[in-house]
Amino acid sequence: MVPMWTDAYFKRTKEIIGKFGDAQVTYAIFMRRPVVSAPKMALDYLAEVAQEQGFEYKVDLQYEEGRWVGAGEPIMYITGSFYHLSELETLLLQRIGPACVAAYNAFTMCTEMPNTAFLAMDARHCAGAEMAEIMAYAASVGSRRAKEKGENVVGFVGNATDATAHYFGKDSGMGTMPHALIGYAGSTLRAAEMYHEAFSDEPMTVLVDYFGQEITDALTVCERFPDLAKAGRLAFRLDTLGGRFCEGLDPAASYAVLERHAAHAIRGYRTESELRHLIGPGVSAAAIWHLREKLNAAGYENARIVASSGFGPEKCRILSLADAPVDVVGSGSYLPEKWSETYATADIVDYDGVARVKVGREFLLKADKK
């Protein structure tokens, strides 16, 4: 399978080496932006191929899993047969670049909102199962590093699919209902009733934006299941579309909500993007505070709030600034916003013991070879 999926010029290089003689080479693998080291998927793949093809290699990992890596700093050096390694470059880089950037984003989100649990809901945004596994692995790496760096960081507690749940210490994926179930049921309340009947022993998270009645539907479900709400086993997921405001809000009302609960967040200069996260349409800090306010006023202080839709590092930072009372964030947005930032690069820096690299990449040479 390797020849079918690698770049053609690496295949041709292998043929040339086979004709003129092999060499021991050292590859330096690096990123052009800061990342968190997440090398396992690439290294596991390399080990698998090396066993199948019967060759040996050596890895000098400069940054252990979870460590911060600066732009241009080699994450690892791989030394071995040029003949065997040449056509693996494409496939190794595919497995390390996206993972390292996603781990960085997951780390950033967890540290920005340390008291909030995160649920990885990225699978449906991925281009196939292989990418879904890379993203789940990366989220677990970033989350684990955030827990190591900060006190009482909750981090990622699970993900949406069974196949990758093990990265979060779980046996199965997490989640309750999609919008389609509410459409099928005909009402938010009926969907909650159906879910509870089918899974009566489990906590329940109910989507409340399907009919644009986030507050009304949340309170209606609380009235139907007061014991669940009192026990903290009932949660409401805000996933309001970015094209409209949560029920009961508009720009003025959103400002008023934050004035009551997080006035510091709207003091001073805010960029357009920051303001959107604070008081704009969709799942804003104001929307979360609004739902919390209404639940508390009705006596449902223990009902929990889950928020999703567009959660990346910036949104997490702004919601943290506003002390948004969200218990769980469902996120697929630790996936890199700019895919071009995930491009990892490999350069050979040593041929049979002789240090050699293209002009401009001398920074990749090992210290003892510079």
Summary of the structure (lengths in Angstrom):
residues: 370
radius of gyration: 24.5
end to end distance: 37.1
largest distance: 79.8
contacts: 1270
relative contact order: 0.13
helix: 48%
strand: 16%
